[in-house]
Amino acid sequence: MVTQEVYEHMAEWWKFQRRHECNLFEALFKDREDVTEEDIVAIVANVAEFFNMPTPEIISKCETFAEVLLGDNADKCELSYNMEMLKKTGINNNDAFTLCFVHEMAHQMLFHYRFSLFCSERWIQELAADMTAGLYATRHLLTTGKFKYALSRQKYSLTHPDGKLRKEIVECGRQNLERMRVDGNTIMDIVVRYMPIFVYTHYDTLESDYRKMAYELELPSPPPPQPVRIEDLPDSNLIKQAVMKHKKQKDKDNENNR
């Protein structure tokens, strides 16, 4: 007979086994935690301390998932986030939020560095921040599945490379930390050292995605959708049947009330 204690140990074991799995079910429904704004403040403070940075001003309103306002002076760094938008993508526990903010703060640490590895420096900076998150996850024994899933759902754009490549570089960072006892500066040194290797081995993918993105930007905007008249739908359409039934019942009720 399986006791409650044994069941709890089994549940913890399976949680450990799936900690880096990247899929919708694990991201949105498993291992969710109630992360508060106070938790966010503590997470950001811990990340800043590890990387020997001033704690940024935290703003809980943002039009995107999260972003950092960069500047020459790290003391004036601002970090903003959208809690609800992040949770809908799978960023819904402490580890996932931590990696999200590691990514954003990596931008501040790399603010003055130029990789010059690809025609879009912004894409490379995003990949470097993703690799930083992967390295940080290994250093602090954090799960990466939810964070990788959230990234993998994003399509390439002017500012970000495709999510599949971003997911891959997080995993690359996670698996390539040579020593566990490293500090923030060492992690950033590893990022600078490994980025050329990753870019050159994935250059064809980067170039192909960039060409697709540029081509799509030149396409004309699709026409706005036309309104659909219920009466024009075929009689076999279930929506039309339900609406017409409701309309007839309403007309009948109005007639009876006269």
C-alpha positions as CSV (number, residue, x, y, z in Angstrom):
1,M,0.0,0.0,0.0
2,V,1.3,3.4,-1.0
3,T,1.3,5.8,2.0
4,Q,0.8,9.5,1.8
5,E,4.5,10.1,2.6
6,V,5.6,7.8,-0.3
7,Y,3.2,9.5,-2.6
8,E,4.6,12.9,-1.7
9,H,8.1,11.6,-2.4
10,M,7.1,10.2,-5.8
11,A,5.4,13.5,-6.7
12,E,8.6,15.4,-5.8
13,W,10.6,12.9,-7.9
14,W,8.4,13.4,-11.0
15,K,8.6,17.1,-10.5
16,F,12.4,16.9,-10.5
17,Q,12.3,14.7,-13.6
18,R,10.3,17.1,-15.7
19,R,12.0,20.3,-14.5
20,H,13.5,21.1,-17.9
21,E,10.6,19.7,-20.1
22,C,9.2,22.3,-22.5
23,N,5.6,21.8,-23.5
24,L,2.3,23.5,-23.0
25,F,0.9,21.1,-20.3
26,E,4.0,21.5,-18.1
27,A,4.2,25.2,-18.6
28,L,0.6,26.2,-18.0
29,F,-0.8,23.6,-15.7
30,K,2.1,22.0,-13.7
31,D,4.0,23.4,-10.7
32,R,2.3,26.8,-10.7
33,E,3.0,29.1,-7.7
34,D,1.4,32.2,-6.4
35,V,4.0,34.8,-7.1
36,T,3.3,38.2,-5.6
37,E,4.7,41.7,-6.3
38,E,6.7,41.3,-3.0
39,D,8.2,38.1,-4.4
40,I,9.2,39.9,-7.6
41,V,11.0,42.6,-5.5
42,A,12.9,39.9,-3.7
43,I,13.8,38.0,-6.9
44,V,15.1,41.1,-8.6
45,A,17.2,42.0,-5.5
46,N,18.8,38.6,-5.4
47,V,19.6,38.6,-9.1
48,A,21.1,42.1,-8.9
49,E,23.2,41.1,-5.9
50,F,24.5,38.0,-7.7
51,F,25.6,40.1,-10.7
52,N,27.0,42.8,-8.4
53,M,24.5,45.4,-9.8
54,P,22.4,48.1,-8.2
55,T,18.8,47.0,-7.7
56,P,16.8,48.6,-10.5
57,E,13.6,50.5,-9.9
58,I,10.8,48.0,-10.4
59,I,7.6,49.0,-12.2
60,S,4.7,46.6,-12.3
61,K,3.1,48.1,-15.5
62,C,4.4,47.2,-19.0
63,E,3.0,47.0,-22.5
64,T,5.1,43.9,-23.2
65,F,6.0,40.9,-21.1
66,A,9.0,42.6,-19.4
67,E,11.6,45.2,-20.4
68,V,14.5,47.1,-18.9
69,L,15.2,50.7,-19.6
70,L,18.9,50.8,-20.3
71,G,21.4,53.5,-19.6
72,D,25.0,54.3,-19.1
73,N,24.5,54.4,-15.4
74,A,23.2,51.1,-13.9
75,D,22.0,53.1,-10.8
76,K,19.2,54.5,-13.0
77,C,18.1,51.2,-14.5
78,E,14.4,50.6,-14.6
79,L,12.8,47.2,-14.9
80,S,9.1,46.9,-15.8
81,Y,6.9,43.8,-16.2
82,N,3.4,42.7,-16.9
83,M,2.4,40.1,-14.4
84,E,-0.7,38.8,-16.1
85,M,0.8,38.7,-19.6
86,L,3.8,36.7,-18.2
87,K,1.5,34.2,-16.4
88,K,-0.5,33.6,-19.6
89,T,2.7,32.5,-21.4
90,G,3.8,30.0,-18.7
91,I,5.9,32.3,-16.5
92,N,4.0,31.3,-13.4
93,N,6.4,30.2,-10.7
94,N,9.5,31.6,-8.9
95,D,12.0,29.9,-11.1
96,A,10.4,31.1,-14.3
97,F,10.1,34.7,-13.1
98,T,13.7,34.6,-11.9
99,L,15.0,33.6,-15.3
100,C,12.8,36.2,-17.0
101,F,14.4,38.9,-14.9
102,V,17.9,37.5,-15.3
103,H,17.3,37.9,-19.0
104,E,16.3,41.5,-18.7
105,M,19.1,42.5,-16.4
106,A,21.6,40.8,-18.7
107,H,20.8,43.5,-21.2
108,Q,22.0,46.1,-18.7
109,M,25.2,44.1,-18.1
110,L,25.8,43.8,-21.9
111,F,24.8,47.4,-22.6
112,H,28.3,48.5,-23.7
113,Y,29.3,45.3,-25.4
114,R,28.9,44.7,-29.1
115,F,29.2,41.2,-30.5
116,S,29.2,42.2,-34.2
117,L,28.5,38.6,-35.2
118,F,25.4,39.2,-37.3
119,C,23.6,41.9,-39.2
120,S,21.1,42.4,-36.4
121,E,23.0,43.2,-33.2
122,R,19.6,43.3,-31.3
123,W,19.0,39.6,-32.1
124,I,22.4,38.7,-30.8
125,Q,21.9,40.7,-27.7
126,E,18.6,38.8,-27.1
127,L,20.3,35.5,-27.6
128,A,23.1,36.5,-25.2
129,A,20.6,37.4,-22.5
130,D,18.9,34.0,-23.1
131,M,22.2,32.2,-22.7
132,T,22.8,34.1,-19.4
133,A,19.5,32.8,-18.1
134,G,20.5,29.2,-19.0
135,L,23.8,29.6,-17.2
136,Y,22.2,31.2,-14.2
137,A,19.6,28.3,-14.0
138,T,22.4,25.8,-13.8
139,R,24.3,27.8,-11.2
140,H,21.3,28.1,-9.0
141,L,19.6,24.7,-9.8
142,L,16.5,26.4,-11.3
143,T,14.0,24.7,-13.5
144,T,13.9,26.0,-17.1
145,G,10.9,24.3,-18.8
146,K,8.4,27.1,-18.3
147,F,10.9,29.8,-19.4
148,K,11.9,27.9,-22.5
149,Y,8.2,27.3,-23.4
150,A,7.4,31.0,-23.1
151,L,10.4,31.9,-25.4
152,S,9.6,29.1,-27.9
153,R,6.1,30.6,-28.6
154,Q,7.5,33.9,-29.8
155,K,8.0,34.4,-33.6
156,Y,10.9,36.3,-35.0
157,S,10.5,40.1,-35.2
158,L,12.6,43.2,-35.8
159,T,13.8,43.1,-32.2
160,H,13.9,39.4,-31.3
161,P,15.0,36.2,-33.1
162,D,12.7,33.2,-33.4
163,G,11.6,31.5,-30.2
164,K,12.9,28.0,-31.2
165,L,16.4,29.4,-31.5
166,R,16.0,31.2,-28.1
167,K,14.9,28.0,-26.5
168,E,17.9,26.2,-27.9
169,I,20.4,28.7,-26.5
170,V,18.9,28.6,-23.0
171,E,19.5,24.9,-23.1
172,C,23.0,25.5,-24.5
173,G,23.8,27.7,-21.6
174,R,22.3,25.3,-19.1
175,Q,24.4,22.4,-20.3
176,N,27.7,24.3,-20.7
177,L,28.4,25.7,-17.3
178,E,31.9,24.3,-16.6
179,R,32.0,25.0,-12.9
180,M,29.1,25.3,-10.4
181,R,31.0,27.7,-8.1
182,V,31.0,30.8,-10.4
183,D,30.0,34.4,-9.8
184,G,28.1,36.8,-11.9
185,N,31.1,38.2,-13.7
186,T,32.3,34.7,-14.6
187,I,28.9,33.9,-16.1
188,M,29.1,37.0,-18.3
189,D,32.6,36.0,-19.4
190,I,31.2,32.6,-20.4
191,V,28.4,34.3,-22.4
192,V,30.9,36.5,-24.3
193,R,33.1,33.5,-25.0
194,Y,30.4,31.1,-26.1
195,M,28.2,33.5,-28.2
196,P,30.5,33.4,-31.3
197,I,30.4,29.5,-31.3
198,F,26.6,29.4,-31.0
199,V,26.1,32.1,-33.7
200,Y,28.4,30.5,-36.2
201,T,26.9,27.1,-35.8
202,H,23.4,28.5,-36.2
203,Y,24.2,31.2,-38.7
204,D,22.1,29.7,-41.6
205,T,19.0,29.6,-39.3
206,L,19.6,33.2,-38.2
207,E,20.0,34.4,-41.7
208,S,17.0,32.4,-43.0
209,D,14.7,33.8,-40.2
210,Y,16.0,37.3,-40.8
211,R,15.3,37.1,-44.5
212,K,11.8,35.8,-43.8
213,M,11.1,38.6,-41.3
214,A,12.3,41.3,-43.8
215,Y,10.2,39.8,-46.6
216,E,7.1,39.7,-44.3
217,L,7.6,43.4,-43.4
218,E,7.4,44.3,-47.1
219,L,4.1,42.5,-47.6
220,P,0.9,44.7,-47.7
221,S,-1.2,44.7,-44.6
222,P,-4.1,42.2,-44.9
223,P,-7.6,43.8,-45.4
224,P,-9.7,44.2,-42.3
225,P,-12.1,41.3,-41.7
226,Q,-15.5,41.8,-43.1
227,P,-18.5,41.5,-40.8
228,V,-20.4,38.2,-41.1
229,R,-24.2,38.3,-41.5
230,I,-25.9,35.4,-39.7
231,E,-28.5,35.2,-42.5
232,D,-25.8,34.5,-45.1
233,L,-24.5,31.4,-43.3
234,P,-25.7,28.0,-44.6
235,D,-28.7,26.5,-42.8
236,S,-26.5,23.7,-41.6
237,N,-24.3,26.1,-39.5
238,L,-24.8,25.5,-35.8
239,I,-24.3,29.1,-34.9
240,K,-26.9,30.2,-37.3
241,Q,-29.3,27.6,-36.0
242,A,-28.8,28.7,-32.4
243,V,-29.2,32.5,-33.3
244,M,-32.3,32.0,-35.4
245,K,-33.9,29.8,-32.7
246,H,-33.2,32.5,-30.1
247,K,-34.5,35.2,-32.5
248,K,-37.7,33.2,-33.2
249,Q,-38.3,32.6,-29.4
250,K,-37.7,36.3,-28.7
251,D,-40.2,37.3,-31.4
252,K,-42.7,34.9,-30.0
253,D,-42.3,36.2,-26.5
254,N,-42.7,39.8,-27.7
255,E,-45.9,38.8,-29.6
256,N,-47.3,37.1,-26.4
257,N,-46.6,40.2,-24.3
258,R,-48.6,42.5,-26.5
